[in-house]
Amino acid sequence: MEASWGENARDRRFLLASALRPEEARRSAAELPHPIDLVVTSPTDRARQAAASAVGDRWVFTLEESLLAPRVSGESGGDVLARFAQALRGVRATSSVGACSCSTRRASCM
């Protein structure tokens, strides 16, 4: 899913991508009009690998966001969504032109 905010839709853009679908993340990132310049990942190897794939293995400033960690036992779906929303607010506050958030949750993100 691609989204944007700001006065100018090109001010802030991000791509939400599942680490379970790295090929879709790479394809979606390649279709963006501007290259991704910020990556936010969950604290998993799989997410870091998917993010690297999405940006074509080029160096991009990367933040590891613990709020994007996989769901834990006893955590409700609402808890996961609340963490995800909080992480997105953080990305919104700190991002520049583009960001790619890759999580390990099984959600349809493309």
Biopython code that builds the backbone (N, CA, C, O; Angstrom):
import numpy as np
from Bio.PDB.StructureBuilder import StructureBuilder

atoms = [
    (1, "MET", "N", (0.836, -1.166, 0.000)),
    (1, "MET", "CA", (0.000, 0.000, 0.000)),
    (1, "MET", "C", (0.881, 1.229, 0.000)),
    (1, "MET", "O", (1.784, 1.347, 0.828)),
    (2, "GLU", "N", (0.636, 2.125, -0.897)),
    (2, "GLU", "CA", (1.349, 3.398, -0.925)),
    (2, "GLU", "C", (0.418, 4.454, -0.341)),
    (2, "GLU", "O", (-0.783, 4.444, -0.608)),
    (3, "ALA", "N", (0.961, 5.345, 0.439)),
    (3, "ALA", "CA", (0.166, 6.411, 1.043)),
    (3, "ALA", "C", (0.994, 7.680, 1.066)),
    (3, "ALA", "O", (2.205, 7.658, 0.846)),
    (4, "SER", "N", (0.319, 8.785, 1.335)),
    (4, "SER", "CA", (1.031, 10.053, 1.413)),
    (4, "SER", "C", (0.312, 10.977, 2.367)),
    (4, "SER", "O", (-0.855, 10.763, 2.695)),
    (5, "TRP", "N", (1.012, 12.007, 2.813)),
    (5, "TRP", "CA", (0.416, 13.065, 3.617)),
    (5, "TRP", "C", (1.191, 14.337, 3.400)),
    (5, "TRP", "O", (2.272, 14.330, 2.812)),
    (6, "GLY", "N", (0.632, 15.433, 3.879)),
    (6, "GLY", "CA", (1.277, 16.732, 3.725)),
    (6, "GLY", "C", (0.499, 17.596, 2.758)),
    (6, "GLY", "O", (-0.426, 17.129, 2.093)),
    (7, "GLU", "N", (0.880, 18.863, 2.683)),
    (7, "GLU", "CA", (0.207, 19.791, 1.780)),
    (7, "GLU", "C", (0.371, 19.348, 0.336)),
    (7, "GLU", "O", (-0.563, 19.444, -0.461)),
    (8, "ASN", "N", (1.525, 18.878, 0.012)),
    (8, "ASN", "CA", (1.813, 18.375, -1.322)),
    (8, "ASN", "C", (1.955, 16.870, -1.194)),
    (8, "ASN", "O", (2.772, 16.397, -0.404)),
    (9, "ALA", "N", (1.178, 16.104, -1.953)),
    (9, "ALA", "CA", (1.201, 14.649, -1.821)),
    (9, "ALA", "C", (2.600, 14.077, -2.021)),
    (9, "ALA", "O", (2.851, 12.937, -1.631)),
    (10, "ARG", "N", (3.527, 14.844, -2.623)),
    (10, "ARG", "CA", (4.883, 14.354, -2.824)),
    (10, "ARG", "C", (5.782, 14.677, -1.624)),
    (10, "ARG", "O", (6.935, 14.247, -1.588)),
    (11, "ASP", "N", (5.266, 15.430, -0.642)),
    (11, "ASP", "CA", (6.071, 15.778, 0.520)),
    (11, "ASP", "C", (6.517, 14.545, 1.299)),
    (11, "ASP", "O", (7.697, 14.395, 1.615)),
    (12, "ARG", "N", (5.592, 13.686, 1.597)),
    (12, "ARG", "CA", (5.873, 12.497, 2.396)),
    (12, "ARG", "C", (5.206, 11.303, 1.736)),
    (12, "ARG", "O", (3.992, 11.295, 1.530)),
    (13, "ARG", "N", (5.994, 10.306, 1.409)),
    (13, "ARG", "CA", (5.453, 9.104, 0.784)),
    (13, "ARG", "C", (6.066, 7.900, 1.469)),
    (13, "ARG", "O", (7.230, 7.917, 1.870)),
    (14, "PHE", "N", (5.269, 6.861, 1.598)),
    (14, "PHE", "CA", (5.818, 5.641, 2.164)),
    (14, "PHE", "C", (5.155, 4.431, 1.538)),
    (14, "PHE", "O", (4.075, 4.506, 0.952)),
    (15, "LEU", "N", (5.831, 3.338, 1.682)),
    (15, "LEU", "CA", (5.373, 2.067, 1.149)),
    (15, "LEU", "C", (5.319, 1.091, 2.308)),
    (15, "LEU", "O", (6.329, 0.863, 2.972)),
    (16, "LEU", "N", (4.159, 0.516, 2.558)),
    (16, "LEU", "CA", (4.029, -0.518, 3.566)),
    (16, "LEU", "C", (4.154, -1.852, 2.861)),
    (16, "LEU", "O", (3.410, -2.141, 1.923)),
    (17, "ALA", "N", (5.085, -2.657, 3.308)),
    (17, "ALA", "CA", (5.332, -3.914, 2.622)),
    (17, "ALA", "C", (5.541, -5.035, 3.629)),
    (17, "ALA", "O", (6.159, -4.836, 4.675)),
    (18, "SER", "N", (5.033, -6.185, 3.313)),
    (18, "SER", "CA", (5.198, -7.347, 4.171)),
    (18, "SER", "C", (6.537, -8.021, 3.899)),
    (18, "SER", "O", (6.922, -8.214, 2.745)),
    (19, "ALA", "N", (7.238, -8.376, 4.961)),
    (19, "ALA", "CA", (8.493, -9.117, 4.811)),
    (19, "ALA", "C", (8.230, -10.523, 4.288)),
    (19, "ALA", "O", (9.147, -11.201, 3.823)),
    (20, "LEU", "N", (6.986, -10.955, 4.365)),
    (20, "LEU", "CA", (6.626, -12.270, 3.845)),
    (20, "LEU", "C", (6.492, -12.266, 2.325)),
    (20, "LEU", "O", (6.381, -13.322, 1.702)),
    (21, "ARG", "N", (6.504, -11.068, 1.731)),
    (21, "ARG", "CA", (6.352, -10.930, 0.278)),
    (21, "ARG", "C", (7.413, -9.984, -0.281)),
    (21, "ARG", "O", (7.076, -8.920, -0.801)),
    (22, "PRO", "N", (8.691, -10.359, -0.181)),
    (22, "PRO", "CA", (9.754, -9.440, -0.608)),
    (22, "PRO", "C", (9.723, -9.099, -2.091)),
    (22, "PRO", "O", (10.117, -7.996, -2.469)),
    (23, "GLU", "N", (9.272, -10.004, -2.932)),
    (23, "GLU", "CA", (9.202, -9.715, -4.370)),
    (23, "GLU", "C", (8.170, -8.625, -4.651)),
    (23, "GLU", "O", (8.399, -7.750, -5.487)),
    (24, "GLU", "N", (7.037, -8.677, -3.954)),
    (24, "GLU", "CA", (6.017, -7.636, -4.126)),
    (24, "GLU", "C", (6.533, -6.301, -3.611)),
    (24, "GLU", "O", (6.269, -5.258, -4.209)),
    (25, "ALA", "N", (7.270, -6.330, -2.502)),
    (25, "ALA", "CA", (7.850, -5.095, -1.953)),
    (25, "ALA", "C", (8.832, -4.489, -2.949)),
    (25, "ALA", "O", (8.824, -3.278, -3.171)),
    (26, "ARG", "N", (9.673, -5.320, -3.546)),
    (26, "ARG", "CA", (10.651, -4.836, -4.526)),
    (26, "ARG", "C", (9.953, -4.241, -5.743)),
    (26, "ARG", "O", (10.335, -3.174, -6.222)),
    (27, "ARG", "N", (8.931, -4.932, -6.241)),
    (27, "ARG", "CA", (8.202, -4.450, -7.421)),
    (27, "ARG", "C", (7.498, -3.120, -7.110)),
    (27, "ARG", "O", (7.560, -2.181, -7.903)),
    (28, "SER", "N", (6.839, -3.049, -5.965)),
    (28, "SER", "CA", (6.131, -1.825, -5.593)),
    (28, "SER", "C", (7.093, -0.664, -5.401)),
    (28, "SER", "O", (6.799, 0.460, -5.809)),
    (29, "ALA", "N", (8.235, -0.923, -4.786)),
    (29, "ALA", "CA", (9.234, 0.132, -4.577)),
    (29, "ALA", "C", (9.767, 0.635, -5.915)),
    (29, "ALA", "O", (9.999, 1.832, -6.084)),
    (30, "ALA", "N", (9.959, -0.266, -6.853)),
    (30, "ALA", "CA", (10.477, 0.118, -8.167)),
    (30, "ALA", "C", (9.471, 0.983, -8.928)),
    (30, "ALA", "O", (9.866, 1.772, -9.786)),
    (31, "GLU", "N", (8.187, 0.848, -8.626)),
    (31, "GLU", "CA", (7.148, 1.612, -9.312)),
    (31, "GLU", "C", (6.941, 3.004, -8.714)),
    (31, "GLU", "O", (6.228, 3.820, -9.299)),
    (32, "LEU", "N", (7.550, 3.290, -7.563)),
    (32, "LEU", "CA", (7.396, 4.607, -6.946)),
    (32, "LEU", "C", (8.073, 5.669, -7.811)),
    (32, "LEU", "O", (9.097, 5.392, -8.434)),
    (33, "PRO", "N", (7.514, 6.884, -7.857)),
    (33, "PRO", "CA", (8.102, 7.932, -8.688)),
    (33, "PRO", "C", (9.428, 8.472, -8.142)),
    (33, "PRO", "O", (10.215, 9.043, -8.897)),
    (34, "HIS", "N", (9.680, 8.301, -6.861)),
    (34, "HIS", "CA", (10.928, 8.756, -6.244)),
    (34, "HIS", "C", (11.538, 7.594, -5.473)),
    (34, "HIS", "O", (10.805, 6.773, -4.921)),
    (35, "PRO", "N", (12.861, 7.508, -5.422)),
    (35, "PRO", "CA", (13.479, 6.403, -4.693)),
    (35, "PRO", "C", (13.236, 6.513, -3.189)),
    (35, "PRO", "O", (13.158, 7.613, -2.641)),
    (36, "ILE", "N", (13.120, 5.390, -2.547)),
    (36, "ILE", "CA", (12.951, 5.340, -1.095)),
    (36, "ILE", "C", (14.234, 5.855, -0.457)),
    (36, "ILE", "O", (15.333, 5.463, -0.849)),
    (37, "ASP", "N", (14.084, 6.742, 0.534)),
    (37, "ASP", "CA", (15.282, 7.281, 1.195)),
    (37, "ASP", "C", (15.295, 7.031, 2.703)),
    (37, "ASP", "O", (16.206, 7.479, 3.399)),
    (38, "LEU", "N", (14.296, 6.323, 3.203)),
    (38, "LEU", "CA", (14.258, 5.932, 4.605)),
    (38, "LEU", "C", (13.569, 4.590, 4.705)),
    (38, "LEU", "O", (12.501, 4.389, 4.128)),
    (39, "VAL", "N", (14.173, 3.674, 5.431)),
    (39, "VAL", "CA", (13.595, 2.348, 5.641)),
    (39, "VAL", "C", (13.351, 2.182, 7.132)),
    (39, "VAL", "O", (14.218, 2.489, 7.950)),
    (40, "VAL", "N", (12.174, 1.698, 7.477)),
    (40, "VAL", "CA", (11.837, 1.369, 8.857)),
    (40, "VAL", "C", (11.461, -0.099, 8.874)),
    (40, "VAL", "O", (10.537, -0.516, 8.176)),
    (41, "THR", "N", (12.172, -0.884, 9.670)),
    (41, "THR", "CA", (11.915, -2.322, 9.712)),
    (41, "THR", "C", (11.528, -2.766, 11.117)),
    (41, "THR", "O", (11.774, -2.074, 12.105)),
    (42, "SER", "N", (10.924, -3.928, 11.167)),
    (42, "SER", "CA", (10.734, -4.585, 12.454)),
    (42, "SER", "C", (12.094, -5.169, 12.858)),
    (42, "SER", "O", (12.995, -5.259, 12.023)),
    (43, "PRO", "N", (12.250, -5.559, 14.102)),
    (43, "PRO", "CA", (13.547, -6.076, 14.552)),
    (43, "PRO", "C", (13.749, -7.557, 14.210)),
    (43, "PRO", "O", (14.085, -8.356, 15.083)),
    (44, "THR", "N", (13.545, -7.916, 12.953)),
    (44, "THR", "CA", (13.745, -9.306, 12.539)),
    (44, "THR", "C", (14.667, -9.349, 11.323)),
    (44, "THR", "O", (14.704, -8.414, 10.523)),
    (45, "ASP", "N", (15.399, -10.433, 11.198)),
    (45, "ASP", "CA", (16.271, -10.613, 10.031)),
    (45, "ASP", "C", (15.458, -10.613, 8.745)),
    (45, "ASP", "O", (15.864, -10.023, 7.743)),
    (46, "ARG", "N", (14.314, -11.275, 8.779)),
    (46, "ARG", "CA", (13.475, -11.371, 7.588)),
    (46, "ARG", "C", (13.049, -9.983, 7.100)),
    (46, "ARG", "O", (13.054, -9.720, 5.897)),
    (47, "ALA", "N", (12.683, -9.100, 8.024)),
    (47, "ALA", "CA", (12.270, -7.743, 7.652)),
    (47, "ALA", "C", (13.444, -6.959, 7.083)),
    (47, "ALA", "O", (13.289, -6.245, 6.093)),
    (48, "ARG", "N", (14.618, -7.085, 7.701)),
    (48, "ARG", "CA", (15.800, -6.377, 7.184)),
    (48, "ARG", "C", (16.166, -6.864, 5.789)),
    (48, "ARG", "O", (16.545, -6.066, 4.932)),
    (49, "GLN", "N", (16.056, -8.165, 5.557)),
    (49, "GLN", "CA", (16.360, -8.714, 4.229)),
    (49, "GLN", "C", (15.347, -8.232, 3.196)),
    (49, "GLN", "O", (15.722, -7.885, 2.076)),
    (50, "ALA", "N", (14.071, -8.208, 3.563)),
    (50, "ALA", "CA", (13.036, -7.736, 2.635)),
    (50, "ALA", "C", (13.231, -6.253, 2.316)),
    (50, "ALA", "O", (13.047, -5.829, 1.175)),
    (51, "ALA", "N", (13.600, -5.479, 3.320)),
    (51, "ALA", "CA", (13.831, -4.050, 3.096)),
    (51, "ALA", "C", (15.009, -3.833, 2.160)),
    (51, "ALA", "O", (14.941, -2.995, 1.261)),
    (52, "ALA", "N", (16.086, -4.580, 2.362)),
    (52, "ALA", "CA", (17.249, -4.464, 1.481)),
    (52, "ALA", "C", (16.872, -4.820, 0.049)),
    (52, "ALA", "O", (17.330, -4.181, -0.898)),
    (53, "SER", "N", (16.051, -5.824, -0.101)),
    (53, "SER", "CA", (15.593, -6.224, -1.427)),
    (53, "SER", "C", (14.733, -5.132, -2.064)),
    (53, "SER", "O", (14.848, -4.859, -3.259)),
    (54, "ALA", "N", (13.877, -4.516, -1.263)),
    (54, "ALA", "CA", (12.963, -3.484, -1.787)),
    (54, "ALA", "C", (13.708, -2.267, -2.309)),
    (54, "ALA", "O", (13.244, -1.618, -3.247)),
    (55, "VAL", "N", (14.849, -1.947, -1.723)),
    (55, "VAL", "CA", (15.610, -0.769, -2.168)),
    (55, "VAL", "C", (16.748, -1.158, -3.103)),
    (55, "VAL", "O", (17.633, -0.347, -3.379)),
    (56, "GLY", "N", (16.728, -2.380, -3.583)),
    (56, "GLY", "CA", (17.730, -2.813, -4.552)),
    (56, "GLY", "C", (19.116, -2.963, -3.958)),
    (56, "GLY", "O", (20.118, -2.763, -4.644)),
    (57, "ASP", "N", (19.174, -3.310, -2.695)),
    (57, "ASP", "CA", (20.440, -3.521, -1.993)),
    (57, "ASP", "C", (21.342, -2.285, -1.980)),
    (57, "ASP", "O", (22.543, -2.406, -1.736)),
    (58, "ARG", "N", (20.782, -1.093, -2.238)),
    (58, "ARG", "CA", (21.584, 0.124, -2.119)),
    (58, "ARG", "C", (21.475, 0.628, -0.684)),
    (58, "ARG", "O", (20.542, 0.265, 0.032)),
    (59, "TRP", "N", (22.426, 1.464, -0.260)),
    (59, "TRP", "CA", (22.397, 1.975, 1.097)),
    (59, "TRP", "C", (21.271, 2.991, 1.240)),
    (59, "TRP", "O", (21.158, 3.923, 0.444)),
    (60, "VAL", "N", (20.450, 2.804, 2.252)),
    (60, "VAL", "CA", (19.372, 3.727, 2.600)),
    (60, "VAL", "C", (19.354, 3.821, 4.119)),
    (60, "VAL", "O", (19.486, 2.811, 4.810)),
    (61, "PHE", "N", (19.189, 5.045, 4.641)),
    (61, "PHE", "CA", (19.107, 5.218, 6.085)),
    (61, "PHE", "C", (18.007, 4.315, 6.620)),
    (61, "PHE", "O", (16.882, 4.332, 6.118)),
    (62, "THR", "N", (18.335, 3.520, 7.647)),
    (62, "THR", "CA", (17.407, 2.516, 8.158)),
    (62, "THR", "C", (17.219, 2.641, 9.655)),
    (62, "THR", "O", (18.184, 2.782, 10.406)),
    (63, "LEU", "N", (15.975, 2.590, 10.077)),
    (63, "LEU", "CA", (15.620, 2.576, 11.492)),
    (63, "LEU", "C", (14.960, 1.244, 11.813)),
    (63, "LEU", "O", (14.130, 0.750, 11.050)),
    (64, "GLU", "N", (15.333, 0.675, 12.936)),
    (64, "GLU", "CA", (14.679, -0.543, 13.403)),
    (64, "GLU", "C", (13.653, -0.132, 14.452)),
    (64, "GLU", "O", (14.007, 0.471, 15.465)),
    (65, "GLU", "N", (12.400, -0.452, 14.216)),
    (65, "GLU", "CA", (11.309, -0.031, 15.096)),
    (65, "GLU", "C", (10.769, -1.224, 15.877)),
    (65, "GLU", "O", (10.158, -2.125, 15.303)),
    (66, "SER", "N", (10.994, -1.226, 17.174)),
    (66, "SER", "CA", (10.558, -2.352, 18.007)),
    (66, "SER", "C", (9.031, -2.485, 18.051)),
    (66, "SER", "O", (8.519, -3.572, 18.321)),
    (67, "LEU", "N", (8.306, -1.409, 17.794)),
    (67, "LEU", "CA", (6.846, -1.486, 17.773)),
    (67, "LEU", "C", (6.326, -2.343, 16.615)),
    (67, "LEU", "O", (5.159, -2.737, 16.611)),
    (68, "LEU", "N", (7.178, -2.628, 15.645)),
    (68, "LEU", "CA", (6.774, -3.462, 14.508)),
    (68, "LEU", "C", (7.138, -4.929, 14.711)),
    (68, "LEU", "O", (7.065, -5.724, 13.774)),
    (69, "ALA", "N", (7.526, -5.287, 15.926)),
    (69, "ALA", "CA", (7.887, -6.679, 16.222)),
    (69, "ALA", "C", (6.685, -7.593, 15.993)),
    (69, "ALA", "O", (5.538, -7.154, 16.081)),
    (70, "PRO", "N", (6.954, -8.859, 15.701)),
    (70, "PRO", "CA", (5.843, -9.801, 15.503)),
    (70, "PRO", "C", (4.954, -9.901, 16.743)),
    (70, "PRO", "O", (5.380, -9.621, 17.863)),
    (71, "ARG", "N", (3.738, -10.300, 16.512)),
    (71, "ARG", "CA", (2.746, -10.479, 17.582)),
    (71, "ARG", "C", (3.248, -11.494, 18.597)),
    (71, "ARG", "O", (3.832, -12.514, 18.229)),
    (72, "VAL", "N", (3.022, -11.214, 19.861)),
    (72, "VAL", "CA", (3.445, -12.121, 20.927)),
    (72, "VAL", "C", (2.228, -12.803, 21.535)),
    (72, "VAL", "O", (1.100, -12.335, 21.381)),
    (73, "SER", "N", (2.462, -13.892, 22.215)),
    (73, "SER", "CA", (1.393, -14.651, 22.854)),
    (73, "SER", "C", (0.628, -13.756, 23.826)),
    (73, "SER", "O", (1.226, -13.031, 24.621)),
    (74, "GLY", "N", (-0.675, -13.815, 23.753)),
    (74, "GLY", "CA", (-1.522, -13.030, 24.640)),
    (74, "GLY", "C", (-1.833, -11.635, 24.130)),
    (74, "GLY", "O", (-2.623, -10.914, 24.739)),
    (75, "GLU", "N", (-1.224, -11.251, 23.029)),
    (75, "GLU", "CA", (-1.456, -9.922, 22.474)),
    (75, "GLU", "C", (-2.648, -9.984, 21.517)),
    (75, "GLU", "O", (-2.696, -10.839, 20.632)),
    (76, "SER", "N", (-3.588, -9.093, 21.697)),
    (76, "SER", "CA", (-4.781, -9.088, 20.846)),
    (76, "SER", "C", (-4.486, -8.415, 19.507)),
    (76, "SER", "O", (-3.475, -7.733, 19.346)),
    (77, "GLY", "N", (-5.377, -8.620, 18.567)),
    (77, "GLY", "CA", (-5.251, -7.938, 17.285)),
    (77, "GLY", "C", (-5.288, -6.434, 17.452)),
    (77, "GLY", "O", (-4.583, -5.704, 16.756)),
    (78, "GLY", "N", (-6.123, -5.970, 18.387)),
    (78, "GLY", "CA", (-6.183, -4.542, 18.675)),
    (78, "GLY", "C", (-4.874, -4.004, 19.221)),
    (78, "GLY", "O", (-4.477, -2.881, 18.912)),
    (79, "ASP", "N", (-4.201, -4.816, 20.039)),
    (79, "ASP", "CA", (-2.892, -4.418, 20.573)),
    (79, "ASP", "C", (-1.883, -4.247, 19.443)),
    (79, "ASP", "O", (-1.109, -3.291, 19.424)),
    (80, "VAL", "N", (-1.904, -5.188, 18.503)),
    (80, "VAL", "CA", (-0.979, -5.132, 17.366)),
    (80, "VAL", "C", (-1.261, -3.893, 16.520)),
    (80, "VAL", "O", (-0.338, -3.186, 16.117)),
    (81, "LEU", "N", (-2.542, -3.635, 16.254)),
    (81, "LEU", "CA", (-2.904, -2.458, 15.460)),
    (81, "LEU", "C", (-2.509, -1.165, 16.167)),
    (81, "LEU", "O", (-2.073, -0.212, 15.522)),
    (82, "ALA", "N", (-2.661, -1.130, 17.486)),
    (82, "ALA", "CA", (-2.271, 0.068, 18.243)),
    (82, "ALA", "C", (-0.762, 0.295, 18.145)),
    (82, "ALA", "O", (-0.314, 1.430, 17.987)),
    (83, "ARG", "N", (0.025, -0.783, 18.240)),
    (83, "ARG", "CA", (1.485, -0.650, 18.091)),
    (83, "ARG", "C", (1.838, -0.161, 16.702)),
    (83, "ARG", "O", (2.697, 0.705, 16.533)),
    (84, "PHE", "N", (1.160, -0.731, 15.698)),
    (84, "PHE", "CA", (1.426, -0.361, 14.314)),
    (84, "PHE", "C", (1.106, 1.119, 14.086)),
    (84, "PHE", "O", (1.877, 1.834, 13.446)),
    (85, "ALA", "N", (-0.032, 1.573, 14.613)),
    (85, "ALA", "CA", (-0.417, 2.976, 14.470)),
    (85, "ALA", "C", (0.604, 3.888, 15.155)),
    (85, "ALA", "O", (0.962, 4.938, 14.621)),
    (86, "GLN", "N", (1.062, 3.489, 16.319)),
    (86, "GLN", "CA", (2.062, 4.292, 17.026)),
    (86, "GLN", "C", (3.362, 4.359, 16.218)),
    (86, "GLN", "O", (3.994, 5.413, 16.147)),
    (87, "ALA", "N", (3.754, 3.249, 15.617)),
    (87, "ALA", "CA", (4.971, 3.237, 14.794)),
    (87, "ALA", "C", (4.808, 4.160, 13.582)),
    (87, "ALA", "O", (5.739, 4.882, 13.225)),
    (88, "LEU", "N", (3.635, 4.138, 12.951)),
    (88, "LEU", "CA", (3.401, 5.014, 11.800)),
    (88, "LEU", "C", (3.444, 6.481, 12.197)),
    (88, "LEU", "O", (3.939, 7.313, 11.436)),
    (89, "ARG", "N", (2.929, 6.809, 13.383)),
    (89, "ARG", "CA", (3.018, 8.194, 13.850)),
    (89, "ARG", "C", (4.476, 8.607, 14.005)),
    (89, "ARG", "O", (4.843, 9.741, 13.697)),
    (90, "GLY", "N", (5.305, 7.683, 14.482)),
    (90, "GLY", "CA", (6.728, 7.977, 14.612)),
    (90, "GLY", "C", (7.390, 8.173, 13.265)),
    (90, "GLY", "O", (8.224, 9.064, 13.107)),
    (91, "VAL", "N", (7.029, 7.349, 12.293)),
    (91, "VAL", "CA", (7.575, 7.498, 10.942)),
    (91, "VAL", "C", (7.140, 8.836, 10.365)),
    (91, "VAL", "O", (7.934, 9.542, 9.743)),
    (92, "ARG", "N", (5.896, 9.172, 10.573)),
    (92, "ARG", "CA", (5.388, 10.453, 10.051)),
    (92, "ARG", "C", (6.160, 11.625, 10.646)),
    (92, "ARG", "O", (6.436, 12.606, 9.956)),
    (93, "ALA", "N", (6.504, 11.524, 11.914)),
    (93, "ALA", "CA", (7.208, 12.615, 12.578)),
    (93, "ALA", "C", (8.662, 12.730, 12.131)),
    (93, "ALA", "O", (9.243, 13.813, 12.204)),
    (94, "THR", "N", (9.255, 11.636, 11.672)),
    (94, "THR", "CA", (10.686, 11.663, 11.373)),
    (94, "THR", "C", (11.047, 11.433, 9.918)),
    (94, "THR", "O", (12.208, 11.602, 9.546)),
    (95, "SER", "N", (10.085, 11.049, 9.079)),
    (95, "SER", "CA", (10.431, 10.674, 7.710)),
    (95, "SER", "C", (10.617, 11.883, 6.809)),
    (95, "SER", "O", (10.188, 12.997, 7.108)),
    (96, "SER", "N", (11.283, 11.606, 5.681)),
    (96, "SER", "CA", (11.400, 12.623, 4.645)),
    (96, "SER", "C", (10.640, 12.142, 3.428)),
    (96, "SER", "O", (9.487, 11.733, 3.567)),
    (97, "VAL", "N", (11.220, 12.168, 2.254)),
    (97, "VAL", "CA", (10.468, 11.910, 1.018)),
    (97, "VAL", "C", (9.842, 10.530, 0.967)),
    (97, "VAL", "O", (8.681, 10.419, 0.573)),
    (98, "GLY", "N", (10.543, 9.478, 1.342)),
    (98, "GLY", "CA", (9.975, 8.154, 1.215)),
    (98, "GLY", "C", (10.437, 7.229, 2.304)),
    (98, "GLY", "O", (11.543, 7.378, 2.825)),
    (99, "ALA", "N", (9.605, 6.274, 2.654)),
    (99, "ALA", "CA", (9.962, 5.297, 3.667)),
    (99, "ALA", "C", (9.346, 3.965, 3.308)),
    (99, "ALA", "O", (8.291, 3.908, 2.677)),
    (100, "CYS", "N", (9.986, 2.926, 3.697)),
    (100, "CYS", "CA", (9.478, 1.584, 3.480)),
    (100, "CYS", "C", (9.428, 0.894, 4.830)),
    (100, "CYS", "O", (10.457, 0.737, 5.486)),
    (101, "SER", "N", (8.271, 0.493, 5.239)),
    (101, "SER", "CA", (8.122, -0.208, 6.502)),
    (101, "SER", "C", (7.854, -1.665, 6.192)),
    (101, "SER", "O", (6.843, -1.993, 5.571)),
    (102, "CYS", "N", (8.736, -2.529, 6.612)),
    (102, "CYS", "CA", (8.571, -3.953, 6.344)),
    (102, "CYS", "C", (8.362, -4.671, 7.655)),
    (102, "CYS", "O", (9.224, -4.626, 8.533)),
    (103, "SER", "N", (7.237, -5.330, 7.801)),
    (103, "SER", "CA", (6.953, -6.041, 9.034)),
    (103, "SER", "C", (6.779, -7.513, 8.735)),
    (103, "SER", "O", (6.646, -7.906, 7.576)),
    (104, "THR", "N", (6.781, -8.321, 9.765)),
    (104, "THR", "CA", (6.654, -9.757, 9.582)),
    (104, "THR", "C", (5.220, -10.217, 9.770)),
    (104, "THR", "O", (4.949, -11.413, 9.659)),
    (105, "ARG", "N", (4.298, -9.318, 10.047)),
    (105, "ARG", "CA", (2.906, -9.713, 10.219)),
    (105, "ARG", "C", (2.305, -10.096, 8.876)),
    (105, "ARG", "O", (2.645, -9.523, 7.841)),
    (106, "ARG", "N", (1.414, -11.065, 8.908)),
    (106, "ARG", "CA", (0.780, -11.548, 7.697)),
    (106, "ARG", "C", (-0.416, -10.656, 7.363)),
    (106, "ARG", "O", (-1.562, -11.019, 7.629)),
    (107, "ALA", "N", (-0.148, -9.513, 6.793)),
    (107, "ALA", "CA", (-1.212, -8.587, 6.390)),
    (107, "ALA", "C", (-1.052, -8.275, 4.917)),
    (107, "ALA", "O", (0.062, -8.290, 4.393)),
    (108, "SER", "N", (-2.125, -8.000, 4.264)),
    (108, "SER", "CA", (-2.065, -7.614, 2.867)),
    (108, "SER", "C", (-1.615, -6.166, 2.793)),
    (108, "SER", "O", (-2.371, -5.261, 3.147)),
    (109, "CYS", "N", (-0.405, -5.944, 2.342)),
    (109, "CYS", "CA", (0.168, -4.598, 2.379)),
    (109, "CYS", "C", (0.422, -4.033, 0.997)),
    (109, "CYS", "O", (0.857, -2.884, 0.906)),
    (110, "MET", "N", (0.193, -4.727, -0.044)),
    (110, "MET", "CA", (0.510, -4.209, -1.378)),
    (110, "MET", "C", (-0.733, -3.761, -2.073)),
    (110, "MET", "O", (-0.671, -3.293, -3.210)),
]
sb = StructureBuilder()
sb.init_structure("model")
sb.init_model(0)
sb.init_chain("A")
sb.init_seg("    ")
for serial, (resi, resn, name, xyz) in enumerate(atoms, 1):
    if name == "N":
        sb.init_residue(resn, " ", resi, " ")
    sb.init_atom(name, np.array(xyz, "f"), 0.0, 1.0, " ", f" {name:<3s}", serial, name[0])
structure = sb.get_structure()
